[in-house]
Amino acid sequence: MCAAVEQARWGVWDQRVALLPYSYTQAVARAGGIALILPPDPAVTTDPSQLLDRIDALLLAGGCDIDPSTYGGDPDGIAGGTTPERDRFEAALARAALERDMPVLGVCRGMQMLNVALGGGIEQHLPDRVGHEEHRHTPGVFADHSVRIEPGTLAERVVGRTNEGVKSHHHQGIDGLGDGLVATGWSEEDEEVIEAIEAPAHAFALGVLWHPEEDEASRVIGALVEQVR
């Protein structure tokens, strides 16, 4: 699982750290897997095989916005604090993992990174188009809404149904799909907002814009673990 790089405070310390919400590791453990947190590493960015040879699946987790320079976006657009070294690291890992057909799951930012790694783009501020901020109505609080899933897809097999109540916290989305990717899930409330993407040419390459790690009943992360058990 790819870690965020953030400034954090605990005890007497205030340092830049590699971190990941514990809910991700709990979701992997519930499914019978072992979670490894992967901080950005320039050596691995150059040669992803050093890391991919040691893991069974790749989870691209949520976090800060992707730097617009990564996908040729407007540098003056609405983007939060970015971490370009994380972007380069995750894009390299995602492409190399797909080349070896390793199972890949992208969550929220991770779905967007999967798209960017394959040449797709990012819509930098969804509220400008949909006219509301209900996908992230309160910073630090997950929003609840529904997603429609295309029948007969990997997303449907993983989710277990064609309609799912989900937890979201994002203000960006997909703007142009990457090579080999198709959209297989959409917001019920805003039909043009893509909520799931997948690469049909691969055994398991899925991105979801919501946060399955925050829902113990969700089957999404468990499906990634099952793919390699």
N, C-alpha and C positions, 0 to 999 in steps of 0.2 A: 504494500500500500504506500503510495507516494505521499510524503509529508509536506505540510506547509512550512514556510519559513517566516516567522513572525517575531516581533518584540513581545516578550512576556515577563510578568513579574510574579515571583513567589518567594515567600520568606523575606530575606534581605537582598535578593537578587533581582536584577532588571537587565535581561540579556536577550540577544537574538537567539532563537531556538528553532529546532525542527520539531513540529508537533502535529498531532492528529487527534480529533475527538475520540474519546474512549469508546463511544458507541460503535465505531467501525470495528475495533478489535473484538468487542463483545459479540457483534453480529457474526464475524468469522468464527469465533470460538463456539457459538451456539450451533453452527453448521458442522462442527467437527474439524475445522481447519486451524492452522497456526498462522497468526498474523505477524508479518515482519514490516516495520516502518522504514521506508526508504527515503533518506534525505537527499537533496540534489548533490550530485558529485560530478565535477567536470570530467574526470577520467571515464566514468560510466557513460556520460553524454557522448564522449568520443567513441567509446567501444561498449555498447550496451550488453554484449554477450557476457562480460565479466559478472554482471548481476543476473541476467536472465538465465544463465546456466545453473543458477542456485535456487530458483523459485519455480513454482508450478503454474502460477496465474498472476495476472497484473490487475490491480485495482487503482484507478486514477480517482482520487478523492476530491471532495469539494474544497473551496477556499476562495482566495482573492481572485479578482478579475485577471484575465490573460492580457499581457501587454499587447497593445494594438500593433506594434512592430512585428509581432510574431505571425500575424495573418494579413499584414498590409492594410490595417484599419486606420481610421482617422486618429492621429496622435492627440488631437484636441477634443476627442469625444469624451463622453462621460464614462470614466473608468476609475475604480478605486485603486488603492495601493497595489501595485503589481510587483511580481518577483520574476524578472526575466530569466534568471538562472534556473528557476523551477520550471518555467515554460520550456526552455531548451532541453532540460533533462527529461521531462515527461514526454515531449514530442518524440525524442530519440527512442525512448523506451517503447512507446506505443507503436511506432513504425516497425521497430525490430521485433517486437513481440508478435505483431501480425504477420510478419514475414515468415516466422516459424510456426504460425497458427497456434500460438499460445492463447488460452482464454483471456479476454480483456473485458473489463467492466469499467465504465466511466460514470461517475456520480456527480451531477450538477456541473461544476466547473470541469470535472473529469469528462463528462459527455462533450462539452464544448472543446476540450483539449483533444479528444479523439477526433472530432471533426476537423480541427485546425491541423492536426498532424497529417491528415490525409488531403490537405489543400482547401478545406472549407473555410468559411468566414464566421464572424460573430456580429450579431446585432447588438450594438453597445448599450442601448437603453430601451428596453421593451416598452416602458410606460409612454414613451413618445409616440408609439404606434397604437397600442391598445387602449390608451387613455386612462389607465389606472395603475396602482401599485399593489394590487392584491396578491401578486406572487411573492412579494416581500413587503407586506404592509407595515411591519414594525421591525426595525433592525434588532437582531438577537432573538426573534420569535418566529417559529415556523408557521407558515400559512397553510391552511387546509383547502384543497380543491380536488376536482376529479379529472381523471385522464381517460381518454378513449384509446384503446389498443386495437390495432389491425389484426383481425382473425388470421390464424395460420402462420403467425410469425414467431420468431424467437422471443420477442417481447411478450407475446401472449402465453407462450409455453412457460416462461420464467415467472410472470406475474400470476398466471393461473386463471385469468378471466379477461374479458374485453373491456371492462370498466373498473377502475381502481381509484379509491380515495387515497390521496398522497399528501406528503408534507413538503412544502417548497420554501426556498429562501434564495431568490435570485432576481436580478434585474436585467440580465442579459439572456440572449438566446442564439439560435442558429440563423445565419444569413448565408445561404448557399451551402449545399451539402458537399462534403469531401468525396474524393474518388472512391467508388465502390460502396458508398453508404446510401441507405434509403431511410426515409422517415416511416416509423411504425407506431407512433403514439402522438396524440395531440391533446391540448387542454380542452376540456369540455366547455369551459367558460369563454375561451378565446381560441377558436378552432384553428387559426393560422399559427399558433405558437406550438412548435414541435417539442414534444416531451420525451420522445424515445427515438433513437436511431440505431441501426444495426448494419452489419456488413454480411450479406447473405453468402458470399464466397468463403466465409470462415466459419468454423464450427461454433465458436462462441465469441462474438465481438458485438457488444451491446453498450449503449449509453442511455442513461435516464436522467432527466433534468431535475427530478425530485430526490428526496433523501430517504432511501429505504433503511438506512442504518438507524433512523429515528423511530422506526415502527417494528416492534418485535414480531408482529404477525407477517411482515413482508417476507416473501420468498426470494427476493432478487439476489442478495448477497449469498444466500444459501445455495442458489443455483450455480453461482460461480464456483463455490467450493465443491459441489457435487460433480462438476465437470472434470475434476482432477482426482477425485477419490477412487 
